[in-house]
Amino acid sequence: MNTSDKRKSIAAIAEKCGVSPMTVSRALRNSSAVKSETKEKILAAAEAFGYSGPLKSGRPAASDGKTRAFVEIIIGSSGKNLAMFYSELLTSIEQELSIHGYDCVIRTCGNDYAQFVSLRESIKNSRAAASMIFGDFEPEKLKALLLIAPDAILLDNPGGPFIGTPYNSISFDNAEAAFSAVSHLAETGRKKIVLIKGFPEHYFSSEMEEGYKKALTAFGIKFDEKLILESDFSADGAFEKLNSFLGKNISFDAVFTNDEMACGVYRALARHKFSIPQDVAICGCDGLPVGEQLTPRLSTVKLDYAQLGPIAVEWFLKNIGKRISCPCRLKLFPKLIIRESSSIY
């Protein structure tokens, strides 16, 4: 599209919407100076016209030297499979920030100490409007990051007393998720329910066990420590643990774990010729898309990452530039989704 065609397109959109070409140009640049309802009208007209902008290579030179404000997303990548768990959360955060005129900068850190030192220095020198932290960090490293960025908000992580200073967090009620899943399994008549959790020191593992024990008590089922297996949150790890457990001839009729580890549970049960759910019922936790691809489809407790992102951005927008006198502690309620893996037979 040459300059003349671009001007004609903008003029046509302006005429269609009853606004000036300048307003159209601003709306197409996602300017906050244009009212949201006007912007929506202009974008709808631009889409109808098939307008995709000028076919000119390169970016315009900055005229005033100013850079667009940004929020940094700090991810600990040493634990969970980032693509599996956090792609939906990252997408929702980036899209929500973009609507409000903010860019999104992603910083990741694994177990390597030198990488952590580099991350720490980057955050110290950052001009970010805010920081959001999620993923897996060792307690001391997370504490160090929050000392540098005390106004940061933890996502999908409830934190804990080890932090030692006030902090903000928006997470899921994982104990309630476990209670909901195990209660469902008990309601279908299962009495010997195996819990496969992750690393024992991980907050998700402790919250899973808390909800698991609470549900057993509620249904009058005696707690049996032999039915709790510790893994590493991976499908392969869960497969190895359950495969070994099956060799001990301990009776059980259900398994509660997270969705990724449930994939390993399916493999182990298939190897030992167990039928799902006739012999063993399974309920996962997280609500990952992989659950719908398993046969039979996996019952699960959905933790809505697409909901978490916009809530986090909303909190940031309400509190930007403010001194937080009362730290945010918000837990989102999970939703039980019953599928064929825990049906009553």
N, C-alpha and C positions, 0 to 999 in steps of 0.2 A: 504494500500500500504506500503510494507516494504521499507527499505533504498535501497535495490538492485533494486526493481521495480521502485522506484522514480528516481534513477540514469539512469535506462534504458529509462524511459519516457523522461527525460530531454535530454538525449543523442539523442533520436529519433527526438525530436523537434528541437534540435540544427542542426542535419544533414539535416532535411527537410528545415530549414531556411538558412543554410549556415553560421551559427554563432557558437561561442563557447558555451559550456554548462554554463559557467559563465555568459555570456550575457543573456542566457535564464533564468537563476536563478534570475538575476537582474530584467529582464522584468516582471517576475512573481511576484516580490515583489514591482512592480510599481516604480522602481528606476528612478530618473530623469537623471541618467547617460546614459540611453539608449535612442537613438533617437526615436522620436514618430513614424516614419514610420516603423522602425525596431521592435518596441514594438507591433505595430498593427499586423505585419506579424507573430510575435511569438505567440501572443494571439490567432490569428486565427488558427494557427497550433495546439496550445495546446487544443483549443476547439474541433478541428477535431479529435484529439487523445483521447478526453474524459478525459484529465488530470485535476484533481481537487486538487492536492496537497497531501502531506503525511498525512496518517491517524494517526497522533500522537497527543495525548491529551496535553493540556497546551500550553503556549506561551514561546518562547525562552527568556532566561534571557537577560536583557540589558547588553551589553558588555562595553559600554562607559559611561553609566549613563545619556546619552542625551535623551531627550524626543522629540517627533515629535511636530513641531510647530502647533499651533491651532488658530482658529478664534472663538470668542464667539458670539453667537446669543442670543440677549436679547429680550424677548417677553413679552409685557404687555398683560395679559390674562383676564383682567377685562371686556372687551367689546365683541368683535366678537367671534363667535364660531371658535376656533383655528383650529380644524380638518377640518372644512368646507372651511375656507378661506386660510389657510396657509400651508396645507400639500404639495401642489404642489410647493410652494415657498421654503419651507424647503428642500424638496427632491432635487430640482434643485441646491440650494446652496451647500448642502453636497456633491453631486456628482461632481460638478464643482471644489470645493475645494480639494476633494480627488484626482482628476486628476493632480492637481498641488502640491500635497504632503502635504496638510494641513488637520488636523483633525477639527472637528466641535463640539464645546461645547455649549449646549443649557441651558440657564437660563431663568426661567419664574417668573413672579410676578403678583399677583392679587391685590385686593384692600387693603389687610391687611398691616398695616403700619410696623409691625415687620418684615414681609416678605420683604418689600421694604428696610428696614435698612440692613437686611442680604444681599440682592442683592447688595446694594451700597458698602458694605464692601468687598464682593467677587470681584467686579469690581476693587476696589482700589488696591487689592492685586493680581490681575490677571496678568499673564505673556502672555496674548493673543497678537498675532501679530496684531490683529485688532478687532473691535467690530461692529456688525450690529444690529440695533435696529428697531423693528417693533411691531405692535400690539397697544393696547390702554394704554397710560399712562396719568395721569393728568398732565397739563402743568407744574406745579412746580416740579413734580417728573421727568419729561422728562428733564427739564432744569438742575436739579441736576445731572442727569446721564451724560449729555453732558459736564458739568463742570469737571467731573471725567475723562471722555473719550472724549476729544474735537475732536479727529480725527475719532470718530465713524461716521458711515453713517446711516441716517434714511432711511428705506425702506417703501414704501406704506404710507408715511407720509410727507407732504410738510413742516412740522414745522410751524414757524411763528415768528413775531416780539417779542413775549413773551420770546423767548429763550435768546435774548439779546447779544449773542456772535455769531461769525461765525460758521456755521455748514454745513454739507454735507447732501444732500437728493436726492434719486431717487424715484419718485412716479409716479402716473398716473394722467393724466389730467382729473380729475373727472368732472370739469365744462364742458369740451368738451364732455365727455360721456353723461352728462345730456342733453346738447344742441342737440346732435345727436339723442338721444332717443325721446325727446319731438318733435323735428322737424319731425321725422319719423311719430309719431302719428298725428301731424298736417297735414302732407302730405296725410294721409289716410282719412282726413275729420273730425277728432276729434277736437272739439273746447272747450270742458269743461274737462280739464285734471287735475286729482287729483295728487298731489305730496305727497307721504308718505316718510318722511325722518326720520332719527334717532334723537338722542339727539341734541338739538339746538346748544350746544356749541362745538359739534364735527366738525372737519374740513370737513369730508365727507358730513355732512348735509349742511353746508354752501356752499360748492362747488356744490352740487346737486341743491340747490335753485338758485344759481347764473346762472347755465346753463339753468335751467327751465325757469327763467324769461327772459333770453336772447332769447330763442327760441320763447316764446310767443310774444315778441316784434317783432321778425323777421317775424312772420306770422300774425301780426296785431290782435292778440288775447288779449282781455282785461284781465289784471291780477285780480284775485279774491282771496283774502286772505283766504276765507272760504274753498278753495280747497287745502290748505296746511295742512297736518296732521302730527303731531309729534309722533313718536313711540320710540322704544328702539332697533331697528335693528333686532328684533326677529320675527319669523313667528307668534308666539302667540300674541305678542304685536300689530302687524299689523292687525291681525284678530280682536282683540278687538276694535282697533281704527276705522277700516272700518265698522265693525258690528254696532257700535254706530252711525257712520256717516250716514249709510243707513237708520237709524231710523229717521233722520231729513228731509227726502224727498228732499234733495238738488240734483238737476239734474247734472249728469256728464256722460261722455261717454268713458273715458280712465283713466288709472292709470299708473304713472311712479313711480318705487321704486327700491330697490335692489332685487336680486334674492331670498335671504332668506325670506324677508318680502313678496315677491310675493306669496310664498306658503300660507301664511295667507290670502292674498287677494283672492286667488282662493277659499279658504274655506268659506270666508264671502260671496262672490258673489254666491256660490252654495247654501248656506243657504237661501239666499233671492231670489233664482230662476232666477238669471241673467245668460245669456249665454255669453261665451267668444268665439270669439270677437264680436258676433252679437250685443250684448247690450253694452258691455264694452270691449275695447281693453286694453291689458296690455303689457308693456315693462319693463324689469328688467335691472339690471346693475351688473356686476361682471363676468358673463360667467361661473357660477358654473354648474357642471354636473347635479345637480338636475333639472335644467331647461328643459333638454331634456326628463325627466321622467314625467313631468306634462302633462295633457291632457286638452286642446291642448298644444303643446310644446311652451315654453316661448321664445318670442323674447327678446333679451338682448344686452347689450353693453359689450363686452368682455374686461376685464382687464387681460392681459396676465402675470400671475405670473411665468409661466415657462420661460418667456423671461426676467423678472425682475431679477431672481436669477443670471444667467450667466453675465448679464450686471453689477450687483453689484460686483461680484467676479473679473471681468475684471478690474473694476475701482480700487479695492483694490490692485490687482497685479501691476498695473501701478504706484500706488502712495505709496506703502509700503516703509517706511523709509524716505519718503520725507516730507518736511515742506510744508503744503498746503497754498499757498499764495492767491489762488482764490478758494473759496468754490464751490463744485459741486452742481448745481441746475438743475436736469434733470427730465423732465416729459415725460412719455411714452404715445403715442397716442393710444386711444381705438379703437375698431372695432365693428361696428353695425352688429348684426346677426339677420336677420328677419325670424321669424317662424310663426306658425299658430295663436298665441295669439293676433297678431295685423294685421291680414289679412284684406283686404278690402271686405266687403260684401254688 
